[in-house]
C-alpha cells in the first residue's frame, strides 16, 4: 500500500441545491474509508451537502426548490460548485472519490471538470448506483472521470490506490489509450464480518460534526419493485452480518454515548429468526438506546413488532407507495391496500410510530389511481408521510420500459430532473396539477415529524 496517497471521499451536494442540506454520513463511503485507513492510507470523508444548521426544509419546500435545483445545474460557476472544488483542492488529495446516484451525475461532472482544470494530475474515481448500473457509459460520456467502480467499493478502491496493475483489479473501469475498459466484476464480499466498522471519525473539513448514528446489518434486497434499481445492483440477494458482529458495533456506539441508532437495511425484518435474535440480545444485555428501521409490511407480525418495541424501537418506516390495487400489482409491491391498513394498525397497536412512503406518477397512473393513494394515506394516518413523485431512475424496470416506448430516446442532459422531489410527471400525463397539490398536502396531514 502506498501510504503517501491521500484520498478524499465526497458526498456531493444535493439537498443544498434545493435550499436545504443533509448533515448525515454516507455509510458506504465510511466503509471504504475504514478499509483504506486500516491499510495505511490517509483517507477522509467530505459531505458537501452539509450546513452548520439543524433546521431543514420540509417536503413542500423541497418540491418548491425544483427550479432552484435546475438553475444551479445550469450555472457551472455557481458558488456551491466553486466552494466544493476549493474544499477538495485545499485538502490536496491524490484520489477523490464520488458516490453517484442518477440525480448526482450532473454534479459529479461539473465538479470533476473544475478539478481537472485546476489540478490535471488528480485521480477522479466514481462509484455508486448510477455507475454500477451504467457500466462504461458514464466514463465514456465524461472524460474527466478517470476510474469507475462497479459494485461494492471497499476492495476495488483499496487495490486501485495501492498501485495494483489496473487490468488485474476486479470491478474497476479504467482507460487504455482513451478506450474505457471494464474488468470482470468483483465477487460480492462473502463475509461482511471481515469488513471493519464504518469510519465515523475522519471527517473533513476539521470540526464538522456529522450525524453518524447509522448501522447497516445486511446488504441487498430480495424484492423486485419496478421503480427501484436494487434488483440490478444486488441481484435480489441479501447478505447478513452475524448478530455477534452487529452487537459489537452497537456496543461500541452506545459506549460512546450514542442514544439513537438508525438501521439502514433495505428490509430490516427480512429474516424473522435473525431480528428476534438481535432484539433478544439487545434486551438481555440491557443496552439502552432508541432506534428506527425500514422494512416491508409483509415482513412484520405481532411477535416481531413486540420484540422490537421492547428492544427500544420507536418507529418503523414502511413503503406503501400506492392505494391503487392496479398500481401495486403493476409495480410488484407484493402488498394490497387491505394489508397496508391491517399491518399499519398492528404497528400502532404495538405502540410504535411509523412513517409511510407514498408515490404518484407511475406509468399510466390516473387521477383516480392517485386519489386512491391520497384516500388510503388519510385513512392510515401515519405519523409522517414521506412523499415522492415517480422518477425513472437509471437501471429500473420503469426506466427501461420508458426507453423502449420512446425508441430508446431519453434526454440524458436532463439527469438532474430525474429525482423524486420534482413535481414533473415524467411517466404519465393523466394526473393533473390539482391532484398533485392534494397529494403533496399529505405532508401537512401527517401529525408527526420526520425521523
C-alpha positions as semicolon CSV with decimal commas, in nm:
position;residue;x (nm);y (nm);z (nm)
1;X;0,000;0,000;0,000
2;X;0,131;0,341;-0,094
3;X;0,094;0,526;0,237
4;X;0,168;0,857;0,067
5;X;-0,169;0,851;-0,106
6;X;-0,425;1,096;0,027
7;X;-0,785;1,010;-0,056
8;X;-1,094;1,225;-0,014
9;X;-1,433;1,054;-0,044
10;X;-1,708;1,300;-0,130
11;X;-2,083;1,305;-0,084
12;X;-2,190;1,561;-0,346
13;X;-2,432;1,847;-0,272
14;X;-2,794;1,752;-0,334
15;X;-3,039;1,894;-0,081
16;X;-2,837;2,216;-0,070
17;X;-2,935;2,264;-0,433
18;X;-3,299;2,283;-0,319
19;X;-3,248;2,516;-0,025
20;X;-3,190;2,256;0,245
21;X;-2,898;2,031;0,342
22;X;-2,800;1,689;0,479
23;X;-2,573;1,653;0,780
24;X;-2,556;1,274;0,793
25;X;-2,285;1,037;0,679
26;X;-2,284;0,820;0,370
27;X;-2,228;0,481;0,528
28;X;-2,091;0,336;0,202
29;X;-1,814;0,596;0,196
30;X;-1,749;0,532;0,565
31;X;-1,688;0,162;0,497
32;X;-1,446;0,243;0,215
33;X;-1,264;0,498;0,432
34;X;-1,229;0,244;0,711
35;X;-1,072;-0,015;0,479
36;X;-0,834;0,242;0,327
37;X;-0,722;0,386;0,659
38;X;-0,675;0,039;0,805
39;X;-0,449;-0,036;0,506
40;X;-0,223;0,262;0,570
41;X;-0,374;0,536;0,354
42;X;-0,473;0,883;0,464
43;X;-0,845;0,899;0,387
44;X;-1,112;1,145;0,493
45;X;-1,481;1,192;0,415
46;X;-1,626;1,521;0,293
47;X;-2,002;1,575;0,299
48;X;-2,050;1,865;0,056
49;X;-2,424;1,866;0,138
50;X;-2,351;1,986;0,492
51;X;-2,455;2,315;0,651
52;X;-2,395;2,419;1,010
53;X;-2,763;2,419;1,094
54;X;-3,019;2,183;1,245
55;X;-3,309;2,339;1,056
56;X;-3,421;2,152;0,744
57;X;-3,670;2,233;0,471
58;X;-3,990;2,030;0,484
59;X;-4,106;1,830;0,186
60;X;-4,318;2,109;0,042
61;X;-4,013;2,338;0,040
62;X;-3,809;2,068;-0,132
63;X;-4,066;2,032;-0,407
64;X;-4,076;2,410;-0,441
65;X;-3,697;2,402;-0,478
66;X;-3,709;2,221;-0,813
67;X;-3,646;2,538;-1,011
68;X;-3,354;2,631;-0,787
69;X;-3,216;2,279;-0,836
70;X;-3,226;2,322;-1,214
71;X;-3,084;2,674;-1,204
72;X;-2,779;2,568;-1,004
73;X;-2,705;2,291;-1,254
74;X;-2,730;2,536;-1,543
75;X;-2,462;2,757;-1,387
76;X;-2,129;2,576;-1,375
77;X;-1,980;2,876;-1,192
78;X;-2,240;2,872;-0,915
79;X;-2,087;2,944;-0,572
80;X;-2,183;2,598;-0,441
81;X;-1,974;2,425;-0,709
82;X;-1,681;2,661;-0,656
83;X;-1,696;2,608;-0,279
84;X;-1,691;2,228;-0,320
85;X;-1,399;2,244;-0,564
86;X;-1,200;2,475;-0,335
87;X;-1,256;2,249;-0,036
88;X;-1,138;1,944;-0,229
89;X;-0,830;2,121;-0,362
90;X;-0,744;2,258;-0,017
91;X;-0,724;1,900;0,106
92;X;-0,495;1,828;-0,191
93;X;-0,586;1,462;-0,244
94;X;-0,417;1,224;-0,484
95;X;-0,753;1,048;-0,534
96;X;-1,101;1,190;-0,497
97;X;-1,396;0,952;-0,493
98;X;-1,757;1,048;-0,564
99;X;-2,059;0,834;-0,485
100;X;-2,303;0,894;-0,771
101;X;-2,677;0,847;-0,781
102;X;-2,858;0,939;-1,104
103;X;-2,954;1,281;-0,969
104;X;-2,588;1,339;-0,869
105;X;-2,449;1,263;-1,213
106;X;-2,452;1,623;-1,345
107;X;-2,300;1,746;-1,017
108;X;-2,019;1,491;-1,046
109;X;-1,948;1,606;-1,400
110;X;-1,945;1,977;-1,309
111;X;-1,717;1,933;-1,008
112;X;-1,485;1,696;-1,195
113;X;-1,444;1,942;-1,482
114;X;-1,337;2,215;-1,240
115;X;-1,096;1,981;-1,061
116;X;-0,928;1,863;-1,380
117;X;-0,889;2,220;-1,500
118;X;-0,721;2,330;-1,178
119;X;-0,529;2,013;-1,095
120;X;-0,495;1,785;-1,400
121;X;-0,300;1,523;-1,203
122;X;-0,584;1,448;-0,964
123;X;-0,732;1,097;-0,995
124;X;-1,113;1,106;-1,005
125;X;-1,296;0,786;-0,912
126;X;-1,673;0,745;-0,939
127;X;-1,889;0,471;-0,791
128;X;-2,239;0,418;-0,661
129;X;-2,570;0,314;-0,819
130;X;-2,551;0,522;-1,138
131;X;-2,202;0,395;-1,217
132;X;-2,277;0,034;-1,125
133;X;-2,584;0,026;-1,347
134;X;-2,437;0,237;-1,629
135;X;-2,117;0,036;-1,658
136;X;-1,888;0,205;-1,917
137;X;-2,138;0,471;-2,031
138;X;-2,070;0,735;-1,760
139;X;-1,694;0,720;-1,823
140;X;-1,745;0,731;-2,199
141;X;-1,965;1,038;-2,158
142;X;-1,732;1,207;-1,909
143;X;-1,360;1,217;-1,995
144;X;-1,287;1,382;-1,659
145;X;-1,372;1,058;-1,476
146;X;-1,051;0,856;-1,457
147;X;-1,186;0,541;-1,293
148;X;-1,520;0,379;-1,218
149;X;-1,607;0,124;-0,951
150;X;-1,882;-0,128;-1,024
151;X;-2,050;-0,281;-0,720
152;X;-1,908;-0,281;-0,368
153;X;-1,621;-0,036;-0,347
154;X;-1,411;-0,132;-0,047
155;X;-1,157;-0,365;-0,202
156;X;-1,166;-0,233;-0,559
157;X;-1,074;0,109;-0,422
158;X;-0,806;-0,041;-0,199
159;X;-0,647;-0,219;-0,496
160;X;-0,659;0,096;-0,708
161;X;-0,490;0,332;-0,464
162;X;-0,230;0,067;-0,374
163;X;-0,098;0,075;-0,729
164;X;-0,207;-0,271;-0,832
165;X;-0,199;-0,334;-1,208
166;X;-0,523;-0,183;-1,340
167;X;-0,616;-0,480;-1,557
168;X;-0,599;-0,706;-1,251
169;X;-0,845;-0,516;-1,031
170;X;-1,192;-0,678;-1,025
171;X;-1,480;-0,433;-1,056
172;X;-1,269;-0,150;-1,196
173;X;-1,328;0,061;-1,507
174;X;-1,026;0,244;-1,648
175;X;-0,885;0,382;-1,972
176;X;-0,635;0,229;-2,208
177;X;-0,526;0,472;-2,480
178;X;-0,854;0,658;-2,435
179;X;-1,076;0,350;-2,453
180;X;-1,283;0,264;-2,146
181;X;-1,205;-0,086;-2,020
182;X;-1,429;-0,270;-1,776
183;X;-1,269;-0,552;-1,581
184;X;-1,454;-0,866;-1,470
185;X;-1,690;-0,800;-1,182
186;X;-1,567;-0,831;-0,827
187;X;-1,723;-1,112;-0,628
188;X;-1,966;-0,998;-0,361
189;X;-1,798;-0,977;-0,023
190;X;-1,878;-1,320;0,117
191;X;-1,828;-1,247;0,486
192;X;-1,939;-0,897;0,582
193;X;-1,798;-0,951;0,932
194;X;-1,449;-0,920;0,782
195;X;-1,506;-0,554;0,692
196;X;-1,404;-0,310;0,966
197;X;-1,680;-0,096;1,115
198;X;-1,758;0,226;0,924
199;X;-1,521;0,517;0,976
200;X;-1,707;0,770;1,192
201;X;-1,415;0,997;1,281
202;X;-1,213;1,101;0,977
203;X;-1,429;1,385;0,852
204;X;-1,326;1,691;0,654
205;X;-1,314;1,989;0,692
206;X;-1,195;1,969;1,052
207;X;-1,452;2,040;1,321
208;X;-1,759;1,921;1,138
209;X;-1,997;1,702;1,337
210;X;-2,189;1,471;1,106
211;X;-2,483;1,262;1,222
212;X;-2,313;0,923;1,242
213;X;-2,567;0,701;1,414
214;X;-2,629;0,468;1,118
215;X;-2,578;0,091;1,116
216;X;-2,610;-0,144;0,819
217;X;-2,665;-0,505;0,931
218;X;-2,715;-0,651;0,583
219;X;-2,660;-0,570;0,217
220;X;-2,907;-0,629;-0,063
221;X;-3,278;-0,665;-0,120
222;X;-3,470;-0,972;-0,240
223;X;-3,757;-0,779;-0,394
224;X;-3,826;-0,667;-0,749
225;X;-4,010;-0,334;-0,735
226;X;-4,017;-0,178;-1,082
227;X;-3,922;0,172;-0,959
228;X;-3,605;0,060;-0,780
229;X;-3,263;-0,027;-0,923
230;X;-3,176;-0,256;-0,632
231;X;-3,258;-0,578;-0,824
232;X;-2,996;-0,484;-1,083
233;X;-2,740;-0,378;-0,820
234;X;-2,776;-0,660;-0,567
235;X;-2,915;-0,934;-0,795
236;X;-3,205;-0,980;-0,548
237;X;-2,975;-1,139;-0,291
238;X;-2,928;-1,047;0,074
239;X;-2,610;-1,099;0,276
240;X;-2,614;-1,064;0,652
241;X;-2,360;-0,970;0,911
242;X;-2,361;-1,202;1,210
243;X;-2,562;-1,095;1,513
244;X;-2,240;-1,104;1,718
245;X;-2,075;-0,860;1,477
246;X;-2,374;-0,624;1,480
247;X;-2,387;-0,635;1,859
248;X;-2,019;-0,539;1,875
249;X;-2,094;-0,228;1,668
250;X;-2,399;-0,140;1,876
251;X;-2,198;-0,171;2,198
252;X;-1,927;0,050;2,050
253;X;-2,174;0,325;1,963
254;X;-2,369;0,304;2,289
255;X;-2,040;0,303;2,479
256;X;-1,956;0,634;2,313
257;X;-2,282;0,786;2,432
258;X;-2,496;0,732;2,123
259;X;-2,860;0,720;2,230
260;X;-3,024;0,687;1,887
261;X;-2,943;0,445;1,603
262;X;-3,091;0,417;1,254
263;X;-3,065;0,074;1,094
264;X;-3,028;0,133;0,721
265;X;-3,104;-0,214;0,586
266;X;-3,345;-0,217;0,292
267;X;-3,563;-0,468;0,482
268;X;-3,453;-0,489;0,845
269;X;-3,703;-0,763;0,936
270;X;-3,647;-0,979;0,626
271;X;-3,532;-1,270;0,847
272;X;-3,766;-1,314;1,142
273;X;-3,529;-1,552;1,319
274;X;-3,243;-1,306;1,291
275;X;-3,436;-0,998;1,405
276;X;-3,570;-1,187;1,707
277;X;-3,217;-1,297;1,797
278;X;-3,081;-0,944;1,760
279;X;-3,359;-0,778;1,961
280;X;-3,332;-1,052;2,223
281;X;-2,962;-0,980;2,265
282;X;-3,023;-0,605;2,295
283;X;-3,280;-0,670;2,568
284;X;-3,078;-0,931;2,758
285;X;-2,767;-0,712;2,762
286;X;-2,965;-0,413;2,887
287;X;-2,847;-0,180;2,610
288;X;-3,048;0,139;2,633
289;X;-3,093;0,333;2,308
290;X;-3,378;0,426;2,077
291;X;-3,377;0,313;1,718
292;X;-3,569;0,311;1,390
293;X;-3,560;0,092;1,080
294;X;-3,701;0,046;0,732
295;X;-3,892;-0,268;0,642
296;X;-4,183;-0,408;0,442
297;X;-4,536;-0,465;0,559
298;X;-4,527;-0,830;0,452
299;X;-4,224;-0,883;0,678
300;X;-4,374;-0,781;1,013
301;X;-4,605;-0,955;1,256
302;X;-4,705;-0,908;1,619
303;X;-4,415;-1,111;1,759
304;X;-4,155;-0,916;1,564
305;X;-4,302;-0,577;1,645
306;X;-4,337;-0,656;2,017
307;X;-3,973;-0,768;2,034
308;X;-3,862;-0,455;1,851
309;X;-4,060;-0,234;2,086
310;X;-3,907;-0,400;2,393
311;X;-3,560;-0,356;2,243
312;X;-3,601;0,021;2,207
313;X;-3,752;0,066;1,861
314;X;-3,955;0,384;1,841
315;X;-4,050;0,399;1,472
316;X;-4,087;0,172;1,170
317;X;-4,065;0,310;0,816
318;X;-4,265;0,120;0,556
319;X;-4,324;0,158;0,183
320;X;-4,691;0,157;0,090
321;X;-4,637;0,354;-0,232
322;X;-4,991;0,344;-0,371
323;X;-5,353;0,299;-0,268
324;X;-5,443;0,165;-0,612
325;X;-5,465;-0,212;-0,638
326;X;-5,385;-0,179;-1,009
327;X;-5,068;0,022;-0,945
328;X;-4,950;-0,201;-0,660
329;X;-4,971;-0,502;-0,889
330;X;-4,802;-0,314;-1,173
331;X;-4,501;-0,221;-0,958
332;X;-4,457;-0,569;-0,800
333;X;-4,502;-0,433;-0,449
334;X;-4,645;-0,762;-0,315
335;X;-4,895;-0,588;-0,087
336;X;-5,259;-0,479;-0,108
337;X;-5,442;-0,177;0,035
338;X;-5,607;-0,411;0,285
339;X;-5,268;-0,537;0,404
340;X;-5,148;-0,179;0,439
341;X;-5,445;-0,096;0,662
342;X;-5,409;-0,414;0,868
343;X;-5,033;-0,401;0,920
344;X;-5,010;-0,030;0,999
345;X;-5,289;-0,075;1,254
346;X;-5,083;-0,355;1,409
347;X;-4,774;-0,132;1,423
348;X;-4,976;0,132;1,604
349;X;-5,128;-0,129;1,838
350;X;-4,777;-0,233;1,943
351;X;-4,709;0,126;2,050
352;X;-4,474;0,213;1,765
353;X;-4,478;0,522;1,547
354;X;-4,447;0,473;1,174
355;X;-4,351;0,660;0,860
356;X;-4,534;0,568;0,539
357;X;-4,379;0,617;0,195
358;X;-4,615;0,711;-0,089
359;X;-4,555;0,784;-0,458
360;X;-4,759;0,905;-0,753
361;X;-4,670;0,931;-1,121
362;X;-4,633;0,567;-1,224
363;X;-4,677;0,481;-1,594
364;X;-5,040;0,522;-1,699
365;X;-5,142;0,625;-1,345
366;X;-5,457;0,837;-1,349
367;X;-5,616;1,094;-1,123
368;X;-5,839;0,817;-0,989
369;X;-5,539;0,600;-0,901
370;X;-5,366;0,891;-0,730
371;X;-5,684;0,974;-0,541
372;X;-5,692;0,619;-0,406
373;X;-5,342;0,678;-0,270
374;X;-5,448;1,004;-0,109
375;X;-5,754;0,843;0,046
376;X;-5,555;0,547;0,179
377;X;-5,292;0,776;0,330
378;X;-5,561;0,975;0,510
379;X;-5,724;0,658;0,639
380;X;-5,395;0,512;0,764
381;X;-5,291;0,843;0,920
382;X;-4,919;0,774;0,962
383;X;-4,704;0,973;1,199
384;X;-4,519;1,101;0,894
385;X;-4,593;1,075;0,522
386;X;-4,282;1,062;0,303
387;X;-4,392;1,173;-0,044
388;X;-4,231;1,122;-0,382
389;X;-4,303;1,173;-0,750
390;X;-4,201;0,868;-0,950
391;X;-3,875;0,917;-1,138
392;X;-3,733;0,673;-1,396
393;X;-3,403;0,611;-1,224
394;X;-3,128;0,453;-1,427
395;X;-3,143;0,074;-1,416
396;X;-3,503;0,045;-1,302
397;X;-3,764;-0,153;-1,490
398;X;-3,974;0,157;-1,547
399;X;-3,669;0,334;-1,694
400;X;-3,606;0,050;-1,938
401;X;-3,975;0,038;-2,031
402;X;-3,973;0,414;-2,088
403;X;-3,677;0,381;-2,323
404;X;-3,845;0,101;-2,518
405;X;-4,162;0,304;-2,559
406;X;-3,971;0,612;-2,675
407;X;-3,740;0,447;-2,929
408;X;-3,451;0,449;-2,682
409;X;-3,463;0,827;-2,675
410;X;-3,407;0,998;-2,340
411;X;-3,258;1,341;-2,277
412;X;-2,960;1,240;-2,066
413;X;-2,857;1,603;-2,036
414;X;-3,157;1,628;-1,805
415;X;-3,043;1,374;-1,546
416;X;-3,076;1,643;-1,282
417;X;-3,454;1,648;-1,335
418;X;-3,485;1,280;-1,259
419;X;-3,524;1,292;-0,886
420;X;-3,826;1,232;-0,669
421;X;-3,861;1,583;-0,527
422;X;-3,979;1,718;-0,864
423;X;-4,344;1,787;-0,939
424;X;-4,291;1,693;-1,303
425;X;-4,484;1,389;-1,425
426;X;-4,230;1,216;-1,647
427;X;-4,410;0,884;-1,692
428;X;-4,775;0,984;-1,713
429;X;-4,982;1,274;-1,841
430;X;-5,301;1,157;-1,671
431;X;-5,254;1,326;-1,333
432;X;-5,345;1,694;-1,314
433;X;-5,191;1,974;-1,109
434;X;-5,477;1,983;-0,859
435;X;-5,430;1,617;-0,773
436;X;-5,055;1,667;-0,734
437;X;-5,125;1,954;-0,494
438;X;-5,364;1,737;-0,295
439;X;-5,105;1,461;-0,277
440;X;-4,832;1,697;-0,156
441;X;-5,070;1,835;0,105
442;X;-5,038;1,497;0,279
443;X;-4,716;1,645;0,418
444;X;-4,929;1,870;0,638
445;X;-5,185;1,599;0,708
446;X;-4,939;1,374;0,894
447;X;-4,930;1,468;1,259
448;X;-4,572;1,385;1,344
449;X;-4,225;1,477;1,230
450;X;-3,974;1,316;1,001
451;X;-3,737;1,084;1,188
